[in-house]
C-alpha cells in the first residue's frame, strides 16, 4: 500500500476530489479527510469544547454532510483556535471518538499520519497546517491506483503545508 497526503485551501476541492476518487474506483476504506466546517454549520452543531451541548449525536450530524454521506467513520473535532473540523475515513475518523488507541482530537493527527507511513517531521507539518484551517486528504491505496489517485488530487489544487499556493501532493510507502 502507498500513502498519499494532500492539503487544500478550499474544502469544496476536497469534496470534488473525494467524489472523483470514488468514481475512479478507489474504495471508501482507503479515503480519509479533515475539512474545516463553515462557521454557520459549526454554530448549528453547537460544538463546545469537544462535546455537544444538546441535540443528536454529533457523529449522526457528521454523516449528514456531503463527505459524511459517502465516506465512513464521520465525526467532528473542535479546534484549539476555535471552529470545528469534519473528520471522515477509517484512518482519521476515530480521532473524533473517545476510544481511539492512537489518541483523539486534532493533537493525535501526527500519530495517525505516522501510523500509515508518513515520516514524523512531515506528519507534524501536516498537523500544523490543519491546525491553521487547511483541509487534508489521506489516501492509502494499492500501487496500481497510486498515479491515478495522485493525478486526481493534483487536479484540485493541493498546497504545501507551509505555503498558500498550488504545489503538489506527497506519496509515501507504508511499512
C-alpha positions in Angstrom: 0.0 0.0 0.0 1.0 3.6 -0.6 0.1 6.6 1.3 -0.8 9.9 -0.4 -1.4 13.1 1.6 -2.6 16.3 0.1 -3.6 19.7 1.7 -6.2 22.1 0.3 -7.2 25.7 1.0 -10.7 25.0 -0.3 -12.8 22.4 1.5 -15.0 22.2 -1.6 -12.0 21.0 -3.6 -11.7 18.1 -1.1 -15.4 17.1 -1.7 -14.8 17.2 -5.5 -11.6 15.2 -5.2 -13.2 12.6 -3.0 -16.2 12.2 -5.4 -13.7 11.8 -8.3 -11.6 9.3 -6.4 -14.7 7.2 -5.6 -15.9 7.4 -9.3 -12.4 6.2 -10.3 -12.8 3.1 -8.1 -10.9 4.0 -5.0 -12.8 2.2 -2.2 -14.2 4.3 0.7 -12.0 2.3 3.1 -8.9 4.0 1.6 -10.1 7.6 1.7 -9.8 9.9 4.7 -10.3 13.6 5.1 -10.2 16.5 7.6 -12.2 19.6 6.5 -12.9 22.9 8.2 -16.6 23.3 9.0 -18.2 26.6 7.9 -18.8 28.9 10.9 -22.6 28.8 10.4 -22.5 25.0 10.4 -20.3 25.0 13.5 -22.9 27.1 15.3 -25.7 24.8 14.2 -24.0 21.7 15.5 -23.2 23.6 18.7 -19.8 22.2 19.4 -18.2 23.5 22.5 -15.0 22.0 24.0 -15.3 18.8 22.0 -18.8 17.9 23.3 -22.3 18.6 22.0 -24.4 20.9 24.2 -27.8 19.4 23.1 -29.4 17.5 20.3 -28.5 14.3 18.4 -25.1 12.6 18.5 -22.5 14.7 16.6 -21.5 11.6 14.6 -25.0 11.4 13.2 -24.8 15.0 12.0 -21.3 14.5 10.6 -22.9 11.7 8.5 -25.3 14.3 7.1 -22.6 16.3 5.5 -21.5 15.7 1.9 -18.4 13.8 2.8 -20.0 12.0 5.7 -22.6 10.6 3.4 -20.0 9.0 1.1 -17.2 8.0 3.5 -17.1 6.0 6.7 -16.4 7.0 10.4 -17.6 10.6 10.3 -17.3 12.9 13.3 -16.4 16.4 14.3 -13.4 17.8 16.2 -13.2 21.2 17.8 -10.1 23.2 17.0 -7.8 24.9 19.6 -8.1 28.2 17.9 -11.9 27.9 17.5 -14.1 26.4 14.9 -14.6 22.8 14.0 -13.3 20.1 11.6 -15.2 17.4 9.9 -13.2 14.2 10.1 -14.0 11.1 8.0 -12.5 7.8 7.0 -11.3 4.7 8.7 -7.8 6.0 9.5 -8.8 9.5 10.7 -12.5 9.2 11.7 -11.6 7.5 15.0 -9.9 10.8 16.1 -13.4 12.1 16.8 -14.1 9.2 19.2 -13.1 8.8 22.8 -11.8 5.3 22.3 -9.0 5.5 19.7 -5.7 3.9 20.9 -3.6 6.4 18.9 -5.3 9.3 20.7 -8.2 11.6 19.9 -8.6 15.1 18.9 -6.6 17.2 16.5 -3.4 16.7 18.6 -3.5 13.0 17.6 -3.2 13.7 13.9 0.6 13.3 13.7 0.3 9.9 15.3 -2.4 8.8 12.9 -0.4 10.0 9.9 2.8 8.3 11.2 0.9 5.0 11.6 0.2 4.9 7.9 3.8 5.7 6.9 4.1 9.5 6.9 7.5 10.4 8.4 7.3 12.2 11.8 8.5 15.6 10.7 6.2 15.6 7.7 3.3 14.5 9.9 3.9 17.4 12.2 4.0 19.9 9.3 0.6 18.5 8.0 -0.8 18.7 11.5 0.3 22.4 11.9 -1.3 23.2 8.5 -4.6 21.5 9.6 -4.4 23.5 12.8 -4.4 26.7 10.7 -7.6 25.6 9.0 -6.3 23.8 5.9 -8.2 20.7 4.7 -6.4 17.4 4.4 -6.9 14.2 2.3 -5.2 11.0 3.3 -5.3 8.0 0.9 -4.0 4.5 1.5 -4.0 2.9 -2.0 -2.6 -0.1 -3.8 0.3 0.8 -6.0 -1.8 0.2 -9.1 -4.0 3.2 -8.1 -1.2 5.5 -6.9 -0.5 7.5 -10.1 -4.2 8.0 -10.9 -5.1 9.0 -7.3 -2.2 11.5 -7.2 -3.3 12.9 -10.6 -6.9 13.3 -9.4 -5.7 15.1 -6.3 -3.4 17.4 -8.4 -6.4 18.5 -10.5 -7.9 20.0 -7.3 -5.0 22.4 -6.5 -3.3 20.9 -3.4 -0.9 23.2 -1.4 2.3 22.7 0.6 1.9 22.6 4.4 3.7 25.9 4.9 2.5 27.8 1.9 -0.7 29.1 0.4 -0.3 28.3 -3.3 -0.7 25.4 -5.6 2.1 22.8 -5.4 2.0 19.0 -5.1 0.9 16.1 -3.0 3.2 13.7 -1.1 3.4 10.0 -1.7 4.9 7.7 0.9 5.2 4.0 1.2 3.6 2.4 4.2 5.6 0.0 6.3 
